[in-house]
Amino acid sequence: MPSEPIEIKIKILRQEIEELNYQYYVLDNPSYPDSHYDKLLQELISIEKKHPELITDNSPTQRVGGQPLSGFSQITHLTPMLSLDNVFDSDSFGKFYERVFHKIASDQPITFTCEPKLDGLAISCLYKNGNLVHAATRGDGKIGEDVTHNIKTIQSIPLKLRGDFPELLDVRGEVFMPKDSFEKLNKNAIKDGNKTFANPRNAAAGSLRQLDPKITAKRKLAVYFYALGNAEFKKLQNDAEQTSDERLADSHHNRLKQIQSWGLPICDEIELRHGDKACLEYFKEIGAKREQLPYEIDGIVYKVDSILSQDKLGFVAKAPRWAIAHKFPAQEEMTLLKGVDFQVGRTGAITPVARLEPVFVGGVMVSNATLHNKDEIERLDVRVGDHVVIRRAGDVIPQIVSVVLDKRDVNASSIIFPKVCPICQSPLEKEIDQAIYRCTGGLICSAQKTQSIIHFVSRKAMNIDGLGDKLVEVLCDKQLINSVADIYQLSKDDLIGLERMAEKSANNLLQAIEKSKQTSLAKVIYALGIREVGEVTAMNLANNLFDFKNIINANLEELENIEDIGPIVAKHIVAFFENENNRQVIESLISHGVSWPEIKPKDKSELPLLNQTWVLTGALSQLKRNDAKAVLQSLGAKVSGSVSKNTTCVVAGESAGSKLKKAIELGIEVISEEEMLKLISSFQIVKI
Ligand code: JCF
């Protein structure tokens, strides 16, 4: 088959890109993931590079952003609002660096201001004599939409500047919706049966373009500024020699500090880095703490720091030659939904699991995604055979965010939620106001039984090395174990002969089982898998009630008096221990030798970290941040979000940044996560 003429290929690509542009910029409601758009645009750019004679003025490669929306008045920017060129890997960044290095003809590594690339929308704010005059979106780069009324609802935007501000200031930044506001907004939308936003950026764009500022005000937007458009100072009488430009700093980083001194918010992750390697390290560091940041980012922006060098480098088309955006691997990709299985968890929860055509997303190959529950399937109106947008962020289980309806096949078939447990056929139940259906089979259900044993032996519970999920399944299938207590009755004969289980591995496993008997009360409580009782709740139960007798006999009121336990968790705990079977399991565990150090009641005034203020920063690898916080609090510490001279100790996880720097500057004690865990377990009352 002859390949289609290049002119046709270009035409189709441009049409597709224009359609996506329209969905993205005008409707704030894209149906495809950004990665799809990026692929099409990169393809068009590379074809146009080979065939420059085919570039037209109205090719999507030749413009920035979308058309201004009608419904808003228009504002012509004093200087055009630029966009950024992208790179998608470190080699391409390396080439960018080389170009800059040669053009500047430096013999030193180049210094860059590095900043997270916020995933929001660009705005320009104009201040005259320190007063906010108007704010505009980027629009097509030359003319934007007047969103002054809506911008004024953002609490952190100053209506008046402070300090030594210029007479005229056009300052550029990114408006975004913090992750927690976004989650709240979508939760409410689901509750009210309204449409949800695909991501925080669309939510921010949709909110900023409300014709009614009252709606914008409810949507909790935020802003960080990242560049000057124009700045003109009043002529000073006593210093007539100094021009307006001379009163601006001569480096980008210091200009940002000036912007901040005028009362405008700046992202606190921004740092100077010298040379290409250091820039790539910054990329890695921010990548590692991306999930912990309270806002969505999609890459790093590097800017040549020296303004003199920036001027030397100049611009191409609509982007500066002195800056580049280095994008993280896409977290959203499109793929095919091949089928749906229904899994039964240890508490009987039925979870629909999407089987996908494998796709590379967020840096790994993904072939399954959770569909959460029945409501979610209905909300998404997803069918087998659909093209779906998959999102994988950090270590979170991949999710289906939306269906690409443009690509729906006529044969796509509805997903039928089961009426009974797919494993044991027991009836399903659902609590009012809850979305989860549960199998009522309890320990008759082999899936629940197996899953609860898998939980029991897991690392944070009894931590039995060498007893993986597969082996637990085999032991359950062969009826070698029927409850968690049976693990402690396994003999070498039981094990030898199982697949891949020779004498040596059998011995190792028996040793690991033996070793697991010496544990802590908190771990045993956690291992039992009581609904809603995680590590921290288990620890609180142990530290407040001291032994199993008290825990088993505690009533709702006593339980609710314990920190972090509410009425629902208390009910689950009482229900668990009312069950004769569960009480027997505990007795049996103890009779097999499972034991823990006695916990002595302690006086509140003896809390080891009382009156101390701790700060957690960077990525923690063992405890979730909230759990670490709860443990420190249970030891008497206050946990704060920022470092000051009153901070007692900073726990620095991987890729800790500005807070760590500040702690070192202030001479505050800094310890690693490992050291924190050691310290915690050295305190008698808390064993983790
Ligand atoms: O955070 C951003 N999305 C961002 C966008 C940051 C920047 O420093 C930018 C930008 C777009 C254009 N700088 C330019 C020049």
Boltz pocket constraint, residues with backbone or C-beta under 6 A from the ligand:
constraints:
  - pocket:
      binder: B
      contacts: [[A, 82], [A, 83], [A, 84], [A, 115], [A, 116], [A, 117], [A, 118], [A, 119], [A, 120], [A, 122], [A, 174], [A, 226], [A, 227], [A, 301], [A, 320], [A, 323]]
      max_distance: 6.0
